Protein backbone atom coordinates (compact mmCIF):
# COMPACT_ATOMS: atom_id res chain seq x y z
CA UNK A 1 0.00 0.00 0.00
CA UNK A 2 1.07 3.60 -0.45
CA UNK A 3 1.74 6.23 2.19
CA UNK A 4 -1.78 7.59 1.62
CA UNK A 5 -4.52 6.31 3.92
CA UNK A 6 -6.87 3.85 2.21
CA UNK A 7 -10.04 5.21 0.68
CA UNK A 8 -12.98 4.35 2.90
CA UNK A 9 -15.10 3.36 -0.11
CA UNK A 10 -14.17 1.79 -3.43
CA UNK A 11 -16.37 0.78 -6.35
CA UNK A 12 -14.62 -1.67 -8.61
CA UNK A 13 -16.02 -2.18 -12.11
CA UNK A 14 -14.93 -4.12 -15.14
CA UNK A 15 -15.54 -7.17 -17.29
CA UNK A 16 -16.65 -10.16 -15.24
CA UNK A 17 -13.44 -12.14 -15.65
CA UNK A 18 -10.50 -13.47 -13.64
CA UNK A 19 -8.79 -10.07 -13.64
CA UNK A 20 -11.85 -8.48 -12.00
CA UNK A 21 -11.92 -11.21 -9.35
CA UNK A 22 -8.18 -10.73 -8.74
CA UNK A 23 -8.68 -6.97 -8.23
CA UNK A 24 -11.45 -7.55 -5.67
CA UNK A 25 -9.48 -10.33 -3.97
CA UNK A 26 -6.43 -8.07 -3.71
CA UNK A 27 -8.47 -5.38 -1.97
CA UNK A 28 -9.90 -7.97 0.42
CA UNK A 29 -6.33 -9.04 1.22
CA UNK A 30 -5.47 -5.38 1.98
CA UNK A 31 -8.27 -5.18 4.56
CA UNK A 32 -11.30 -4.00 2.58
CA UNK A 33 -14.64 -5.71 3.15
CA UNK A 34 -17.42 -6.34 0.63
CA UNK A 35 -20.28 -3.84 0.88
CA UNK A 36 -23.49 -5.25 -0.52
CA UNK A 37 -23.94 -7.67 -3.36
CA UNK A 38 -22.20 -7.41 -6.72
CA UNK A 39 -24.12 -6.00 -9.67
CA UNK A 40 -23.81 -7.14 -13.25
CA UNK A 41 -25.03 -5.80 -16.58
CA UNK A 42 -24.56 -6.72 -20.22
CA UNK A 43 -23.13 -4.03 -22.49
CA UNK A 44 -24.00 -5.82 -25.73
CA UNK A 45 -20.66 -7.59 -25.87
CA UNK A 46 -19.71 -8.79 -22.41
CA UNK A 47 -20.89 -8.94 -18.82
CA UNK A 48 -19.70 -5.98 -16.71
CA UNK A 49 -19.51 -6.41 -12.94
CA UNK A 50 -19.43 -3.89 -10.10
CA UNK A 51 -18.58 -4.50 -6.44
CA UNK A 52 -18.47 -1.97 -3.62
CA UNK A 53 -15.87 -2.37 -0.88
CA UNK A 54 -15.34 -0.43 2.33
CA UNK A 55 -12.32 0.10 4.57
CA UNK A 56 -13.28 -0.38 8.19
CA UNK A 57 -9.78 -0.11 9.67
Secondary structure, DSSP 8 states (H G I E B T S, - for coil): --SS---SEEEEEEESSHHHHHHHHHHHHHTEEE-S--EEEE-SSSEEEEEEEEE--
